[in-house]
């Protein structure tokens, strides 16, 4: 019987082959790496893959997990698949990866803080063909846009702006903290802040065109090859054809439980249900 992960890898490889005209620009899948990725996608947690010198990080980004990563011996490479975590916490993991210095394979889901913090912090990254890379939330909203988003586009009164500047608008404090963490992290990794600004702007544009608004943090924006090559450049040492947009045949992660509002922006179904926009 073929395992679900084996079926996933076979299906994705066939999808890539079906798009032969596009795949010519990409590196071909490597059987050795495919086998390691399959093993990692079936191995929960953080560990050295059995009988290898390869680390598998198949987990959310929390201190317990990335401290486990820090305790493992030197490896030939690290495979990372993660639904993400807190941006501030992910910066701790990024520092550990900086100090370790091993090449990293991004495979499977690389969501939220994985795409926003971990990926742009890597110096030697291999994008595997199973990857689905998505940023979480319209991170780069200024206060006026953020405030008006919740009040049908209204302009904030002076007192609301003063409250935000003094730190009394706790919702905005959290939003602004995430925005500042992103700016500081990207600057520290010598990555243009446009890495996050561009995708945030695209999500905002898609959200404005959609007939239902959810919380700014509940939008997801997929990253594509052009975006990665533009902002990460020679940090990418190997690039295979991966999911480029919501309709891409390689896109299998979360597709059944999300709703697209543009080629690359989507919302999870449960968040749309909570918004009750009918």
N, C-alpha and C positions, 0 to 999 in steps of 0.2 A: 504493500500500500504506500502511495506517495504521501509524505507528510504535508501539512498545510503550508509550511514554509517552503518546502521543495516545490510545491505547486505554485506558490507565489513567485519564486525565482524563475521557474520555467515559463510561467505566464508573462512575466515582465520581459524576459529575453525574447519571447516570440513577438511581443508588442514592439520591442525595439527593432526586430528584424522586419516587421511589417512597415516600419518607417525608415527603410534603408536610405532613402534620399537624404533624410535629416541626420541619420546616425553616422554618415561619413565624416562629420565634423567632430565626432566623439571618439574616445578610446574604447576599444572593444572590451567586453567583459572578460575577466580573467578567472578561469576555473578554480584556481587555488583560492583566490579571494572569495569567490562565490561560495565555496564550501565553508570557509571560515565565517562568512556573514550568515549563512544558513544556521550554522552551529550557534552563533551569538544570538540570533533572533529567537532561538529556542531556549536560551539560557538566561533566566532572570537574575537580576542583581549585578554585582561587580566582581569579576573573578578573572583568573588566568584560564583561558580555554584549555580543556584537558588535552594533554600530550602536545601542547604548543607553547611558544613563547609570545603569544598574542593575548592582549587584555581585551575582555568584552565588558563594555559599560552599557548594560541594558536596564536602565532605571531612570526614574525621575531625578532631578538635581536637588539633592538635599545634603546637609553636612555629613550625615552618617555614610552616605554612599561615596561622596568624593573624597572623604578621609580614608575610606577603604581603598580607593584608587591610589591615593598617596602612599599607602603602605605596601603596595605590590612591587615586586622587583622590576628592574628594567625590562622592557619588551621590545620586540621588533616593530610593533605597531599597536595601535589601540582602535578598536571598533566601537563607535558610539552610536547608539540608537536611544532616543529619549523623547518623552512627551513634554519635557521642559521642567520649569520650576521658577522660583523667585529670581528676578534679575540680579538683585544684590547678592543673593546666595551663589548664583552662577558665576559671579566675578571671582569668588573664592576658588571654585573649580577651575576657572580659566587660569588663575595664577598657578595652580598645581600643574596644569598641562603645560604652561610656559616653562616651568622649572624642570619638568620631565623631558620635554623636547622630542618625544617620539612622533613619527608620522601618524595621522589619524584618518580612519575611514569613516565617513558619514554614511550610514545605511538605515533603511527603514524610516521611521518617523524621526524627524529632527524639528521639533516644534517649540514655539515660545522661546524661552531663554536659551535653548540649544541653538536655534537659528539666530537669535539676537545677540547673544554673548559668546557662546562657545565657538561657533563657526567663524566669526570674524576675528577671533583671538588666535586661531591656529596658523602656524607658519608652513606646515606641510600637510595638505588635506587632499584626500581622495574622495570624490563624490561618486558613490556606488549607484548602480542603476535602480536599486530599490528605494532610493531616497525620496522622501517627501519633505520639503523644507518650507516651513511656514512661520511667519512672524505673527505674534499675538497682540492685537490691539492697535488702535490708532494712537501710537505712542507720542507723537510729536505735536499734539494739539496745544495751541497757546490757551491762556486762560479764557479769553473772550469766546473762542470757538467752543471750548470745553463747557463753559457755563451755558452758552446759548443752546448747545446740543440738547440739553435737558429741559429747555424752556422754549421750544418751537422757534429757535433762531433769534430770540430776543437779545438785546444788548444789555450787558450787566450794568447795574447802576454803580455810581462811584463807591458806595459803601461796600458793595460786594467785592470790588477790586481791592479796596483797602483791607478787607477781611482776609482775602487771599494772600496779599502781600505780607500780612502780619502772621500768617500761618493759622488763621482761625477757620478757614474752610478746609476741613479735614479730608473731604473727598478729593479736593484739588491738591492738597499736600501729598497724598499718596500718588496721584497722577504725576505731579511735578517731580517727585522723588524718582520715579521710574524713568522719566525723561532725562533728568540730570545724570542718573547712573549710566544711561546709554551714551550720553555725550562724553562723559568722563572715560568710560571704558573704551570707546572707539578711538578717542584721542590717544589713550595710553597704548593702544595696539597699532597706532599709525594707520588707521582706517578712516576714510572720509566719513563725516557724520551723515553724508548723503546716503550711505548704506542703509540707514534706518529712515531718514527723512523722505527719501524717494518712495519707498514702499508705503510709508505712513500716508503720504499725500495721495497715492493711488487708492488706498483703502478709503480715505476720506471722500474722494471724488465718487467712488462706487457707492459709498454709503449715502451720499447726498442724492444720487440718482435713484436709489431704491425707495420703495414706498413704505418702508417700515424701519424705524430706528431702534437699535438696541444700545446697550451701554458701550461706550467707545472701546472698552477692553475686550468686547466679545466679537470683534471682527478678526478675521484671519486672512493674511496675504501671502500667497505662494511666491517664492523666489525662483527665478529662471536663470538660464545660462548667461544671458546678457548681463543681468544684474550681478551675478557672481564674478564674471570675468571683469566687469567694469570696476568693481570695488575691492575685489580680493586679488585679482591679477595673478602674479606668480606665486602667491600662497597656495594656489591650486596646482598640485603636481600630477593629478590624474582626474579626468572628467569623463564619466560615462553618461549616456542618455538617460535622464531621470524625468520624473513628472514635472512638466513645465507649466501646466495650467489645469483647471478643474476637469476639462474634457479629455485631457491627455490619457491615452490608453494605459500608460504606466501608473496613473493615479488610482490607487486602490485603497489607500489609507483614509478612513473616515468618510469615504464618498457616499455611503449609504445613509449616513446620519448627519449630513450637512446640506445646506442650501446655497448654491452659488448666486452671487449678485453681480459678478463680472467675471471675466476670464480667469482672474487669479484671486478674487476676493470671495470669501464664503463665511457663513454663519452656521453654527451648530443648530440643528433642528430644535433642541430643547430651549435654546435661548430665544429663538423666534417664537416658540410657543409661550414662553414667559412674557414676551413683549406684548402679546395679545393685540396684534395690529389688524385683526380682521374687521 
